[in-house]
Every structure is written in structure tokens, then in C-alpha cells.
């Protein structure tokens, strides 16, 4: 449906339509050490929720895609319904 979707003051990284739901997806990436999931803080969750308020129809959930990049490759994790 879209990426970097602007809504009010916020932005949704990916807006995806699945057969059963409209989903907002937040993407967090880390290079080297560190878990990208830790970057999805309560403050970030609140910002995403505020951005969702301006969308119609409103997504039914927020998923997180955590991307870790290292010298040996990439690890991608899709975490559904983070908030």
C-alpha cells in the first residue's frame, strides 16, 4: 500500500494490506552489535499510535521488522502485533 506514509506529524514506515488486515509496520535497523528491537521504545510506540490516528481506514495492528546487519550478512525478524 505504501512506505514512508505521512500522517499528521508522524510517519508510518510501511502500510501493508494482508488478506485479513491493514497493518502498519515499523522498521528498525542496526549495523553491527545491538538488537534493533530495543529501539522500539514506548516513546516510539506512542509516536506510531499518534500517526495512526490520522489514517482512514485505521490499521488494525502494528508489526515490527527488526533488521540486523553484520559483516557476515543480514538477519531480519518480523514481530507481529508489537503495540
C-alpha positions, -999 to 999 in steps of 0.1 A, spaced: 0 0 0 28 24 8 60 32 25 71 63 45 34 72 47 29 106 63 1 112 87 -1 145 105 33 149 122 41 112 121 53 87 96 45 50 91 74 31 76 53 6 57 15 3 54 6 -32 42 -26 -49 33 -29 -85 43 -60 -106 33 -74 -102 68 -59 -68 80 -44 -34 73 -11 -34 91 13 -6 100 49 -18 100 78 -1 119 113 -10 106 143 -7 129 178 -15 116 211 -18 134 246 -22 119 270 -43 139 262 -50 176 229 -42 192 194 -55 190 171 -34 167 141 -44 187 154 -23 216 149 8 195 111 3 195 106 21 228 74 32 245 80 67 231 83 53 196 52 32 200 33 63 212 45 83 182 34 55 158 0 53 175 -4 91 171 4 88 134 -21 60 130 -49 83 144 -49 103 111 -53 73 88 -86 60 74 -92 32 74 -71 27 105 -46 -2 106 -57 -30 129 -22 -36 143 14 -25 144 42 -50 135 79 -46 138 106 -56 114 140 -58 131 170 -58 107 205 -66 120 233 -60 95 268 -76 102 299 -83 82 286 -118 76 251 -109 64 217 -97 75 191 -111 99 155 -100 95 128 -107 121 91 -99 116 74 -94 150 36 -92 148 14 -70 170 40 -51 190 17 -24 200 
